[in-house]
């Protein structure tokens, strides 16, 4: 019966995937969670409490056969499609990223059409589809009707995947995500590639962040909400409308590492092409339909402070040396540049991503 049919979640071991599985289970949905069958992913699944209505299946969605087998065996009422290779990992392996981000989406959409045609696909897209956004222009808030003009391969992948989903003969909803944040310090990620990309962004670029738990609430609500055939903008409340530097400073200060983020470069107000693909969003319709915004930016930072606790006093000592190290490793160190150019920085570090 449809009421007993599970929700299939792809990319279930990722940051958003883990939170979405939990949100769906909290609403009582049976869940089939899927991801690549790597050791790390299997260990994650094994670490979770055993639940009667949570099932794990390992599949590679770049294989049409595995995608079809997954959907046929699951017989889902809905599919939350989160599987993707995101920046900066997609710049390291652009061909693989396209096979996952575009090919994997095509495979899962075709599998749904063949084996679960009444299932609703909830597709995770990104504001990256809108491309560079110069805050010095009067561009307004990002919305569902904002033209798609991707600036990088990730934006192009997500735009192509959206086209596949929106052309599907099955029910669909597209959720375009802003900057997803987590209070889990160990999961926040600060590997060298991520640190490089973050340092390349204009300090005064605009971004609307959103707590990962609120993203998960949005996906869980969209399983049955009256939003079929809509594109919804998923960002936090107005407190999440930030500048890039405010994110880095706020997060490191919450950890206790005051002064760990050296000043970066501003964006060029006269060059629309050298800004990053983020901006503030109009989330009115999404909030009205999904009622997902719970965690404000100040609350997120306070949760981090509480999680770190007394260790903040030790981490305070790390601030100045980390700032000095970040300054030396800056994408703009020694260049004499006056303005940030994130796409130029990406091309220098990941030449294949520019082709």
GUNUZA-259834 format. One record per residue: residue in one letter; x, y, z of N, C-alpha, C in turn. Coordinates in steps of 0.2 Angstrom, whole numbers, plus 5000, padded with zeros to 4 digits. Layout:
<atoms>
AXYZXYZXYZ;...
</atoms>
This chain:
<atoms>
X500449945000500050005000500450065000;X500250124997500650184996500850205003;X500350205008500550225015501050195018;X501250125016501750095019502450095014;X502350135009502950135004503450185007;X504150165007504650205010504850275006;X505150315009505550365005506250345004;X506450344998507150334996507550394996;X508150384999508550445000509250424997;X509450464992510150454989510650494992;X511250474992511750524995511650525003;X511350465006511150465013511650475018;X512350465016512850465021513150535021;X512950575016513250645016512950685022;X513150755023512950795028512250805028;X511950825022511250835021510850765022;X511150715019510850645019510750625026;X511250625030511150605037510550635040;X510550705040510050745043509350725040;X509350715034508650705030508450635032;X508850585033508550525035508250525042;X508650565046508350575053507750615053;X507650665049507050705049506450665046;X506550625041506050585039505850525044;X506350495047506150445052505750485058;X505950545060505550575065504850595063;X504650595057503950605055503650535053;X503950485055503650415054503750385048;X504150415043504150385036504650325036;X504450265033504950215032505450245027;X506150225028506650255024507050195021;X507250205014507750165011508350215010;X508850205013509450255013509950215008;X510250255003510750224999511250274998;X511850244996512450284995512950234992;X513550254990514050214988514250164994;X514450104992514550054998515250055000;X515550115002516250125004516250095011;X516850085014516950065021516650115025;X516850185024516650235028515850235029;X515550235023514850235023514450175026;X514750115025514550055029514650065036;X515150095038515350105046514850145048;X514650205045514150255047513450215048;X513250175043512650145044512650095050;X513150065051513250015056513250045063;X513450105063513450145069512850175072;X512350175067511650195069511250145073;X510850165078510350115081509950085076;X509850015077509449975073508650005073;X508350015067507650035067507349995062;X506649985064506249935060506149955053;X506050025052505850045046506450085042;X507050075044507650105041508050045037;X508150055031508450005027509050035023;X509549995022510150025019510249985013;X510350015007510549985001511150014997;X511649984995512250014992512150014985;X512250074982512150074974512650134972;X512850124965513150174962512650204956;X512450264957511950294953512150304946;X512850304945513150314938512950254934;X512750204937512550134933511850134932;X511550144926510850134925510550074928;X510850014927510649954930510549954938;X511049984941510949994948510450034950;X510350094947509850144948509150104948;X509050074942508450034941508249984946;X508849944948508749894953508549924960;X508849984961508750014968507950034968;X507750074963507050094963506550034963;X506649984959506249934958506149894965;X506749884968506749844975506449894980;X506449954980506250004985505550014985;X505250024978504550044977504350104981;X504750154980504650214985504050254983;X503750294988503250344987503550404985;X504150424987504550484985505350464985;X505650504982506450494981506750564983;X507150564988507450624990508150614987;X508350654981508950644977509450694979;X509950674984510450714986511150694984;X511250634981511850614979512150664974;X512750694975513150744971513850744973;X514250764969514950784970514950864970;X515150894976515050964977515750994977;X515751064976516451104977516751094984;X517351084984517851084979518051024976;X517750964979517850894976517750894969;X517150924967517050924959517550954955;X517950994958518451024953519050974953;X519150934958519650884957519550834952;X518950814951518750754947518050784943;X518250824938517650854935517250804930;X517550754928517250704924516750654928;X517050634934516650594938516050634941;X516250704943515650744945515150744940;X515250754934514750754929514350694928;X514750634929514350574929513850564935;X514050594940513650584946513150634946;X513250704945512850754946512350754940;X512550744934512050744928511850674927;X512350624925512150564923511750524929;X511950534935511650494940510950524941;X510850584940510150614940509750584935;X509950584929509650554923509450484925;X509950444927509750374929509250364934;X509250404939508750394944508050414942;X508050474938507350494935507050444930;X507550414926507250364922507050304925;X507350284931507250224935506550234938;X506450294941505750314944505250304938;X505350334933504850334927504650264925;X505150214926505050144924504750104929;X504950114935504750074941504350104946;X504250164947503850204952503550264949;X503150264944502950324941502550374945;X502250354950501850394954502350424960;X502950404961503350434966503550504964;X503550544969503850614969504550614970;X504950644965505650654966505750724969;X506150734974506350794977507050804976;X507250844971507850854969508250914973;X508850894975509250944978509650984973;X509551044972509851084967510251144972;X510551194969510951244972510851314969;X510951364973510951434970511551444966;X511951394965512551394960512251404953;X511651384952511351384945511351454943;X511251504947511151574945511851604944;X512451574945513051604944513251664948;X513751704945514051754949513551814951;X513651834957513151884959513451944962;X513452004959513852064961513352104966;X513452104972513052134977512952214976;X513452244972513452314970512952334965;X512652274961512152284956511452274960;X510952314957510252304960509952244957;X510152184960509952124957509352094961;X509152114967508652094971508852024974;X508351994977508451924980508351874975;X508751814976508751754972508051724973;X507751704967507051674968507051624963;X506451584963506351524958506351554951;X506151614950506151644943506851674941;X507351684945507951714943508251674938;X508451704932508751664927509351624929;X509451574926510051524927510551544922;X511151564926511751584922512351554926;X512451494926513051464930513751484928;X514151494933514851524932515351464932;X515151404935515651354935515351284934;X515751234934515551174932515051144936;X515051154943514551134947513851164946;X513851234945513251264943512951234936;X513451224932513151194925512851124926;X513251084931512951014932512251024935;X512151064940511551074943510951104939;X511151144934510651174930510451114925;X510951074923510751024918510350964922;X510550954928510150904932509450934933;X509350994934508651024935508251014929;X508551024923508251024917507950944916;X508350904918508150834918507550814922;X507550844928507050834933506450864931;X506450924929505850964927505550944920;X505950904916505650874910505350804912;X505450774918505150714919504450704919;X504150644917503450634917503150614924;X503650614929503450594935503350654940;X503050654945502950714950503650734952;X503750804953504450824955504350894959;X504850904963504950964966505750984966;X505951044965506651064965506751104971;X507251094975507451134981508151154980;X508251224979508851254978509151274984;X509651244986509951254993510451314993;X510451354999510951405000511551375003;X511951415007512551385010512351345016;X512451275016512251235021512751235027;X512551245033513051245039512851195044;X513251175048513151125053513451145060;X513151125065513451145072513951085074;X513951035070514450975071515150995069;X515551015074516251045072516650995068;X516550935070516950875067516750865059;X516150885058515850875051515950945047;X516150995050516151065046516551065040;X517151025041517651025035518051085035;X518751075035519151125034519851095031;X519751055026520251025023520651085019;X521251075016521551125013521251145007;X520851105003520551124997519951174999;X519551155004519051195006519251265009;X519851255012520051325015520351365010;X520651335004520851374999520251414995;X519751374994519151404990518851454995;X518751445001518451495005518851555005;X519551555006519951615006519951644999;X519751614994519651644987519051694986;X518551684990517951714990517951794992;X517651834989517651904991517351914998;X517751945002517451955009516751985009;X516652025004515952065004515452035000;X515551974998515051934994514451914998;X513851914996513251895000513151824999;X512951795005512751725005512151715010;X511651675009511151655014511351585016;X511451575022511651515025510951475027;X511051415029510451375032510751325036;X510451305042510651255046510451185042;X510851135043510751075039510151045042;X509951055048509351025051508751055048;X508751115046508251155043508151125035;X508751115032508651085025508351015026;X508550975031508150915031507450915033;X507250965037506550985038506150995031;X506451035027506151055021506050995016;X506550955016506450895012505950845015;X505950835021505450795024504750825023;X504650885024503950915023503750915016;X504250915011504050915004503850855001;X503950795005503650735003502950735001;X502550775006501850775005501550845004;X501950895005501650965004501450974997;X500951024997500651044990501151084986;X501651054984502251094980502451064974;X502051014972502250974966502351024960;X502851014956503051054950503351124952;X503551134958503851204960504551194961;X504851254961505551264963505551314969;X505851284974505851314981506551334983;X506651394986507251424988507351404995;X507851364997507951345004508551375007;X508451425011508951465015508651475022;X509051495027508851515033508451575034;X508251595040507851655041508351715039;X508051775040508451835038509051845042;X509151815048509751815051510351785048;X510151735043510651705039510851745033;X510651805032510851845026511451875028;X512051845026512751865028513151885023;X513751915025514351925020514851865021;X515151845016515651795017516051795023;X516351855024516851865030516451855037;X515851875037515451865043515351795045;X515351745040515251675041515951655044;X516451665041517151635044517251665051;X517151735052517351765058516851735063;X516251735062515751705067515851635069;X516051595064516151525065516751515070;X517351545068517951535071517851565078;X517551625079517451655085517051615090;X516551575087516151535091516551475094;X517051455090517451405092517951425097;X518051495098518551515103519151545100;X519151535093519851555089519751625087;X519651675091519651745089520251765085;X520151805080520751825076521051775071;X520651715070520951665066520851675059;X520451725057520351735050520651805048;X521151805044521451865041520951895036;X521051965036520651995031520751975024;X520251965020520351935013520252005008;X520151985002520052044997519252054996;X519152114995518452124992518352114985;X517652104983517552094976517552164972;X517652154966517752214961517052234960;X516852294962516152324961515952334953;X516452334949516352354942516452284938;X516552234941516652164937516152114939;X515652104935515152054937515351984937;X515851974934516051904932516551874938;X516751914942517251894947516951884954;X516351874955515951864961515751794961;X515651764968515451694968514751684967;X514551624966513851604964513451594970;X513351654975512951654980512651724981;X512051724984511751784986511151774991;X510851824993510251824997509651794994;X509151764997508651734994507951754996;X507451744992506751754994506551684996;X506451665002506251605004505551605007;X505151655005504451665007504051605006;X504051584999503551534997503751465000;X504451455000504651395003504451385011;X504551445014504351435021503651435022;X503251465018502551455019502351385017;X502651355013502451285011502651235015;X503351245018503651185021503851205028;X503751265031503851285038504451245041;X505051265038505651225040506151275043;X506051335044506551375047506551375054;X507051345058506951345065507651375068;X508151365065508851375068509151445065;X509151495069509351565067510151555067;X510451605064511151615064511451625071;X511151665075511451675082511351605086;X510751575085510751505088511251455086;X511351455080511851405077512551415080;X512751485081513351495084513351485091;X512851495095512751485102512851405103;X512551365099512551295099513351265098;X513651305094514351285093514751305099;X514651365102514951385108514851335114;X514251315114514051265120514451195119;X514451175112514751105111515451105112;X515851165111516551165112516651175119;X516251215123516351215130516951245132;X517251215137517851245140518451245135;X518451205130518951195125519151265122;X518651305122518651375119519251415122;X519451405128519951435131520651415128;X520651345127521251325124521351345116;X520751345113520751355106520951435105;X520851475110520951545109521651555107;X522151515109522851515108522951505101;X522551465097522651445090522551505085;X522151555088521951605083522451645079;X522951675083523451715079523851665074;X524151615077524551575072524151545066;X523551535067523051505061522951565056;X522951625059522851685054523451695050;X524051685053524651695050524751645044;X524551575046524651525041524151535035;X523551555037523051565032523251625027;X523651675030523851735026524351705021;X524851665023525351635019525051595013;X524551555015524251505010523651535006;X523551605007522951635003523051624996;X522551614992522651614985522951674982;X522851734985523151794983523751814986;X524051774990524751794993525251804987;X525551864988526051884983525851904976;X525251904975524951924968524851994967;X524852034973524752104972524052124970;X523552074970522852094968522552134973;X522052174970521752224974521052194975;X520752154971520152124971520152054971;X519652014974519651944974519351924967;X519651864965519351834958519351764960;X518751734962518751664964518751614959;X518551634953518551594947519251584944;X519651644945520351634943520751594948;X520551594954520951554959520751484958;X520151464956519951394955520351374949;X520351414944520751394938521451374939;X521751414943522451404945522551344949;X522151324953522251264957521951204954;X521451214950521051154947521051174939;X521551164935521451184928520951144924;X520851084926520451044923519651064924;X519551094929518851124931518651174926;X519151214923518951264919518851244911;X519051184910518951164903518251144901;
</atoms>
